[in-house]
């Protein structure tokens, strides 16, 4: 009984080798699956980029429309509303003046 018999050493080495082979097999399967997932992900990313390009075009069109509407509103404001406000303020001043004159003449 001077040491461990060679059969036990062979069993230990065989178990260790089987374990290493199992780990390497699992790693290979993981790499194989990840390659397929990466390929699918590339397709999804390309589709997302195309969708973003389309959305970006739509947003640019909407920005142009909004800026056109803003310009129109500012033009309407300066062409119609500002003179109307001036006229209404003049009419208010005239009305106050006439009321003041008529109230003094009644006394």
NUTIGU-319052 format. One record per residue (C-alpha): x, y, z. Coordinates in Angstrom, 1 decimal, padded with zeros to 4 digits. Each point is the difference from the previous one (the first is absolute). Example, Ala and Ser with C-alpha at 12.3 -4.5 7.8 and 13.67 -1.06 7.14 Angstrom:
2
{x=012.3 y=-004.5 z=007.8} .
{x=001.4 y=003.4 z=-000.7} .
***
This chain:
107
{x=000.0 y=000.0 z=000.0} .
{x=002.6 y=002.5 z=-001.0} .
{x=-002.3 y=002.3 z=-002.0} .
{x=-003.2 y=000.4 z=-001.9} .
{x=-000.4 y=-002.8 z=-002.6} .
{x=000.2 y=001.0 z=-003.7} .
{x=-003.7 y=-000.9 z=-000.6} .
{x=-001.1 y=002.8 z=002.3} .
{x=002.3 y=002.5 z=-001.7} .
{x=-001.4 y=-001.0 z=-003.4} .
{x=-003.6 y=000.4 z=001.4} .
{x=000.9 y=003.5 z=001.4} .
{x=001.6 y=001.1 z=-003.3} .
{x=-002.9 y=-001.4 z=-002.0} .
{x=-002.5 y=001.9 z=002.2} .
{x=002.0 y=003.2 z=-000.3} .
{x=000.4 y=-000.4 z=-003.8} .
{x=-003.8 y=-000.6 z=-000.3} .
{x=-000.7 y=003.1 z=002.0} .
{x=002.3 y=002.1 z=-002.1} .
{x=-001.6 y=-001.4 z=-003.2} .
{x=-003.5 y=000.7 z=001.3} .
{x=001.0 y=003.6 z=000.9} .
{x=001.5 y=000.5 z=-003.5} .
{x=-003.1 y=-001.5 z=-001.6} .
{x=-002.2 y=002.4 z=001.9} .
{x=002.2 y=002.9 z=-001.0} .
{x=-000.2 y=-001.0 z=-003.7} .
{x=-003.8 y=-000.2 z=000.2} .
{x=-000.1 y=003.4 z=001.6} .
{x=002.2 y=001.5 z=-002.7} .
{x=-002.2 y=-001.7 z=-002.7} .
{x=-003.2 y=001.4 z=001.4} .
{x=001.5 y=003.4 z=000.5} .
{x=001.1 y=000.1 z=-003.6} .
{x=-003.7 y=-000.5 z=-001.1} .
{x=-001.2 y=002.6 z=002.4} .
{x=002.6 y=002.5 z=-001.2} .
{x=-001.2 y=-000.6 z=-003.6} .
{x=-003.6 y=000.6 z=001.0} .
{x=001.0 y=003.1 z=002.0} .
{x=001.8 y=001.5 z=-003.0} .
{x=-003.2 y=-000.4 z=-002.0} .
{x=-002.1 y=001.7 z=002.7} .
{x=002.5 y=002.8 z=000.3} .
{x=000.0 y=000.6 z=-003.7} .
{x=-003.9 y=000.1 z=000.0} .
{x=000.1 y=002.4 z=002.9} .
{x=002.4 y=002.3 z=-001.8} .
{x=-002.2 y=000.1 z=-003.0} .
{x=-003.0 y=000.8 z=002.2} .
{x=001.9 y=002.8 z=001.7} .
{x=000.9 y=001.4 z=-003.4} .
{x=-003.7 y=000.1 z=-001.0} .
{x=-001.0 y=001.5 z=003.4} .
{x=002.8 y=002.6 z=-000.4} .
{x=-001.4 y=001.0 z=-003.4} .
{x=-003.6 y=000.2 z=001.4} .
{x=001.3 y=002.2 z=002.9} .
{x=001.8 y=002.3 z=-002.4} .
{x=-003.2 y=000.4 z=-002.1} .
{x=-002.0 y=000.7 z=003.2} .
{x=002.6 y=002.6 z=001.0} .
{x=-000.4 y=001.7 z=-003.4} .
{x=-003.8 y=000.0 z=000.4} .
{x=000.2 y=001.4 z=003.5} .
{x=002.4 y=002.8 z=-001.1} .
{x=-002.3 y=000.8 z=-003.0} .
{x=-003.0 y=000.2 z=002.3} .
{x=001.9 y=002.2 z=002.5} .
{x=001.0 y=002.3 z=-002.8} .
{x=-003.6 y=000.3 z=-001.1} .
{x=-001.2 y=000.7 z=003.5} .
{x=002.6 y=002.7 z=000.5} .
{x=-001.0 y=001.6 z=-003.3} .
{x=-003.7 y=-000.1 z=000.9} .
{x=000.9 y=001.4 z=003.4} .
{x=002.0 y=002.9 z=-001.4} .
{x=-002.4 y=000.7 z=-003.0} .
{x=-003.4 y=-000.3 z=001.8} .
{x=000.2 y=-000.2 z=003.7} .
{x=002.5 y=002.8 z=000.8} .
{x=-002.0 y=002.6 z=-002.0} .
{x=-003.2 y=-001.2 z=001.5} .
{x=001.4 y=000.4 z=003.5} .
{x=001.2 y=003.5 z=-000.9} .
{x=-003.4 y=000.9 z=-001.4} .
{x=-001.8 y=-001.4 z=003.1} .
{x=002.3 y=002.0 z=002.3} .
{x=-000.7 y=003.2 z=-002.0} .
{x=-003.7 y=-000.7 z=000.2} .
{x=000.3 y=-000.6 z=003.8} .
{x=001.8 y=003.3 z=000.4} .
{x=-002.6 y=001.8 z=-002.2} .
{x=-002.8 y=-001.6 z=001.9} .
{x=001.4 y=001.0 z=003.4} .
{x=000.5 y=003.6 z=-001.3} .
{x=-003.5 y=000.2 z=-001.3} .
{x=-001.4 y=-001.4 z=003.3} .
{x=002.1 y=002.6 z=001.9} .
{x=-001.2 y=002.9 z=-002.2} .
{x=-003.7 y=-001.2 z=000.2} .
{x=000.1 y=-000.4 z=003.8} .
{x=001.5 y=003.5 z=000.4} .
{x=-002.7 y=001.5 z=-002.3} .
{x=-002.8 y=-001.6 z=002.0} .
{x=001.2 y=001.5 z=003.3} .
***
